[in-house]
Amino acid sequence: MASPENNRRIEIYDTTLRDGTQGVGVSLTLTDKLAITQLLDEMGVDFVEGGYPLSNPKDVAYFEEVQKLELKHTRVCAFGMTRRKGIDPADDQGMQALVNSGAPIITIVGKTWDLHVDEVLRISREENLAMIRDSVAFCRSADSVQEVFYDAEHFFDGYRANPEYARQTLQAAIDGGATRLVLCDTNGGSMTDWVTQVMAELKEKLAVDADTSAESLPSLAIHCHNDAGLAVANSQAAVAAGAVQVQGTINGIGERCGNVDLLTVIANLKLKLGYDCLIDGAVARLGELSDAVYEKAAVEPNDGQPYVGDNAFAHKGGMHVHAVQRIAHSYEHVEPESVGNQRRILVSELSGRSNIAATLGQKFGDAVTPEVQTNLLTKVQDLEHRGYQFEHAPASLELLMYEAIGQRPSFWVRDHYRCVILGVPEEPTQTEAIVKLTVGDEVEHRVAEGDGPVNALDAALRKALRAHYPQIDELTLTDYAVRVVNPTAQSAAKVRATAEFEARGVDGNLRRFSTIGVDENIVDASWQALSDAIQYYLIEVGAEK
Amino acid sequence: MASPENNRRIEIYDTTLRDGTQGVGVSLTLTDKLAITQLLDEMGVDFVEGGYPLSNPKDVAYFEEVQKLELKHTRVCAFGMTRRKGIDPADDQGMQALVNSGAPIITIVGKTWDLHVDEVLRISREENLAMIRDSVAFCRSADSVQEVFYDAEHFFDGYRANPEYARQTLQAAIDGGATRLVLCDTNGGSMTDWVTQVMAELKEKLAVDADTSAESLPSLAIHCHNDAGLAVANSQAAVAAGAVQVQGTINGIGERCGNVDLLTVIANLKLKLGYDCLIDGAVARLGELSDAVYEKAAVEPNDGQPYVGDNAFAHKGGMHVHAVQRIAHSYEHVEPESVGNQRRILVSELSGRSNIAATLGQKFGDAVTPEVQTNLLTKVQDLEHRGYQFEHAPASLELLMYEAIGQRPSFWVRDHYRCVILGVPEEPTQTEAIVKLTVGDEVEHRVAEGDGPVNALDAALRKALRAHYPQIDELTLTDYAVRVVNPTAQSAAKVRATAEFEARGVDGNLRRFSTIGVDENIVDASWQALSDAIQYYLIEVGAEK
């Protein structure tokens, strides 16, 4: 176990905006990139790599726009390759783009692995060393540049193949004036013991090569990928062996299996290993940072993500829930709130009755008798067998509870709904929804248009109900997701629709709640989620039926 | 780096069927559980934990049915808690269920952490030791039982709080006759150095406590959870420190952040660290095993999963793709095929033209001129901006290519489609789809029913086309998924539909291909994917229009 007070500050270098966007399905607009930069600065992230200024117009614009932000903690880094072979750095377009980006830090990536020098670049090994040295020196000499970091691509593979040459590439960067040597596990396949061993050898031998003391050499940084499931461990091993900087991305987004997830590393360094990083209070905002990046990158969140995932503090097994109720830390490695997350108690077919009691007891009190608990559990088990998941739809679960205690009101009786979608080439798809309901003594037969079936049904339902329950105008649909429950069946497979709504309760506070529907027909699954939500809300605000 | 030939066999203990089903959204039928057991046996997994025979009827049935399988390698384990306090094990229902399960291995879980003994169980520490000793001894004495494994819950937390008592609990299990001591990081928050340190101390001190040599003591096993992102590293650190058995789940499914993913550990142990496990050839089937468990558990696959994920060998950045084309292992830590996976070259807005050439060059040859590459890249960038993702839909990308070179045939002209969904309470939802197309000189106006809009449109489209293109009967829709592209917008947000089809090509071989559609209307997004698929297939089989 590392000392609880290592008392050393570790620099955090975020490359979500550059390496992160190499991830499948990841795309960030210029506005997104600037907003993420702002948020990272607020947390005290030391370095934000904004992109590669030559690669596309979006990255060029980023470096212009980011200069207008008033960043407090963060220094922005521009990323680029060493100069092309056989030319002066001053004549190289990429080099020019880097120094013209206005970024105070330039990160230059170069080749470590002799295989890449010989077979991919097809240049002499000496020329590769010169390219590294020249490129670092050229950037270092620009007025706008404060520091140059040298990013040693494939370092751990290159060092295995030819340790002598790998060290020479670092020496070239040192000679050029680099202030950080970033050891990259580019292919992500290194084992942790290898990272530790290489770090130890390097620190010793670089000092000998340079004929100087280790203290006057540039500090080492680590950049890991997760192809062997060891990115977090390898980053922490490098820190333990003396690295001063960890590079990674928020949520670990990135190419193939991703970069190291900085959120996990930060939480481990601060809460478990006693290192210092970011600013005070930042760890409690990790959940918020995670959400923001998922949303902007349009990447589906990983519910099982350490510390910040939706399930990271979710308790399902009856035995565990019982104990969590008694002593939280008996089944939680850190307090959920300390990393900006929260505990969830789940009801499912695996639950004991204690989960039912824990989930609903506070609201329904004595009505949650053992008999009601058993009935409700049976009902939940039956519905989950048919594809429902109440873990993500507590409002639908509460409606089942109202039903179980005989207190579910009927706000309307449906005759039918009908949804018509018309697709004509070159025209926007047209959708109409018709609902026919009996509300009180009146028959409401209404039609509405929408951008899709869910939107149209929502609109028609509101038209039918508004005169009777004007409160529904407070209710807003904020999220909607569909999932095929059995991915092996054909298009007749069941669809699970979950919907999230937002509304002000009677106390005036904004509340969110989620409902669920399951059917072979996506439209009917959506109808269930919609009508559950409206009924739930009307109960919540005490609407008279 | 560990020696490339550690030459030691590591036992693999799978608890997908028990601990895995604690994961949010994970549910396995009896048939699923038996099929997974069979598959694990084929790979040579040493132990399969089938469930907790007292907890529910499904688990009881499992232990009956599994005895009918002719397992070659696997021994089945039944999991249960120590006896209740103050009674004889023979009078304990749980103990009886365990020994009556017929399982050759019983795994008994007991308390290590004094906090749990004092505050959760609320029994004396001596009684807890007696419960462990008695329970292990009782199971060990049953005729059907070959071995008893003792599962030390919260071992790493308990050892930190009170190392002396934690050791006593293990000693109680040794005294009862346990043959494996399973050290559980139940809360999943341990750092790797701590696991290494505890393992080293234990091996030494248990031998002293027992007044015997370490060799005659039961061997140690490791059971990790991933709450700090270190489950793989911790499991491997325990193996390096002498553990003979790794417990975990397939794909790492499990409560909160999951159990350790056995697939990653197995690949690392076998391909990187030189240990022996499973049977020869099993590693090349890891991808298959992963797919089977995701499918049966109805859990969405993790595309970024090490070794077996869809993206684990996906190359997107232009520079990388260029190098991968030249020398595969320059950007891949292992060969994709060695773990039952495959390389993917992706085309996206980040791609250089080299990705376009790599993806389409083989099929379209000289038609992929630099000008065509540029046009296609612009088109792809534009569509991806609107929510398309061609990485998962290469067939739709190929149709764009046919368009770019002016060779996309028009098999029909659509007048319109119309889809009508009727929802009447207590009746199955009715769906009708109408399509009106001009095919050749004929107008085809057809209607069909289906279980949902996609199914009905598929049926109507086939009715309209069958007389003209009888080949389409060979084409089957095998998978269909929908995703809301912008999760922050309301129900009018865009929907991305991807569909996978299977058909025999002209060469008689079965082929799979995927298409994509994006629209605000889910029905139109699905229509795009469906009609792309039929057009693509007709081109592939050389249908005459």
Interface residues (C-beta under 8 A of the other chain):
Chain A: M1 A2 T21 Q22 G23 V24 G25 S27 N56 M81 W113 L115 H116 E119 V120 H154 T186 N187 G188 G189 M191 T192 D193 W194 Q197 N226 D227 A228 G229 L230 A231 V232 A233 Q236 A237 A240 G252 E255 R256 C257 G258 D261 T264 V265 A267 N268 K272 L273 E295 A298 E300 N302 D303 G304 Q305 P306 Y307 G309 N311 A312 F313 A314 H315 K316 G317 M319 H320 H322 A323 R326 I327 S330 Y331 E332 H333 V334 L346 S348 E349 L350 E384 H385 Q389 E391 V413 R414 D415 H416 Y417 R418 C419 V420 I421 L422 G423 V424 P425 T429 T431 G450 D451 G452 P453 V454 N455 D458 T476 L477 T478 D479 Y480 A481 V482 R483 V484 V485 N486 P487 T488 Q490 S491 A492 A493 V495 D519 E520 N521 I522 V523 D524 W527
Chain B: M1 A2 T21 Q22 G23 V24 G25 S27 N56 M81 W113 L115 H116 E119 V120 H154 T186 N187 G188 G189 M191 T192 D193 W194 Q197 N226 D227 A228 G229 L230 A231 V232 A233 Q236 A237 A240 G252 E255 R256 C257 G258 D261 T264 V265 A267 N268 K272 L273 E295 A298 E300 N302 D303 G304 Q305 P306 Y307 G309 N311 A312 F313 A314 H315 K316 G317 M319 H320 H322 A323 R326 I327 S330 Y331 E332 H333 V334 L346 S348 E349 L350 E384 H385 Q389 E391 V413 R414 D415 H416 Y417 R418 C419 V420 I421 L422 G423 V424 P425 T429 T431 G450 D451 G452 P453 V454 N455 D458 T476 L477 T478 D479 Y480 A481 V482 R483 V484 V485 N486 P487 T488 Q490 S491 A492 A493 V495 D519 E520 N521 I522 V523 D524 W527
